[in-house]
Amino acid sequence: MADVSTTIELSPSELREVARFAAACARPALALFERARPGDGRPRTAVDAAQAFADGAERTRAIRDGAWGAWRAAQEARDAGEAAASDAARTAVAAAGAAFLHPLAKATQVKHILGSAAHAARAFELATGDDPAVGADHIARSRLLVPPVVVDVLRRYPAAPPGGGRAGELIRRLDASLR
């Protein structure tokens, strides 16, 4: 029986490109969050931290702290009945999480690569009356943003896992279109 590797090689430059893609996908959705919750900069802080890493900064606790802050902002928006704002904040969580993509051959890691695009698509769907065509259009546009190095990294992982509600469906749609 062959030895099956459970790890994937990831270079620092590849991690930076994944984070750059995730931040680019998250940034447009920040306006949805900020319109609903003016003065709450936690999601923007998380996206800015991911972008700083992509631009060459060290991978530090500030990125993780930004992700946790954005997560709390998403939960607060959800609890206030602001579903679009909640998913918009989750784009920031995913962008910051992209900097910590694990080199483990697990399907769940695909969410670190494509989660910001999927949550942005979901946020835009919700902001337009839960229109799935809006999400599909956003996924198609996100596909155009994916640089070849990110596609190469994505293809080292198993296909996106089941579950995750509508955002999970959007992740799987984008994942399938890139393989």
Number of C-alpha atoms within 10 A of each C-alpha: 3 4 5 7 8 9 13 14 11 14 11 12 13 17 22 24 25 29 32 26 25 34 30 20 31 31 21 15 28 23 16 20 27 18 11 14 15 10 8 15 17 23 32 26 20 31 33 19 29 35 25 18 21 25 14 11 12 12 17 12 10 15 27 19 16 26 29 19 22 29 23 18 26 27 19 16 21 16 11 11 11 19 19 28 31 28 33 34 39 31 38 39 35 31 36 35 27 30 29 21 17 18 16 16 17 17 15 16 23 25 23 22 29 31 29 36 35 32 31 32 34 33 28 25 21 21 18 14 10 14 13 17 12 19 25 18 14 20 26 16 14 21 18 8 15 19 13 11 14 22 16 13 20 22 14 19 18 14 18 22 16 12 10 12 9 15 22 20 17 25 28 23 16 21 22 11 11 15 11
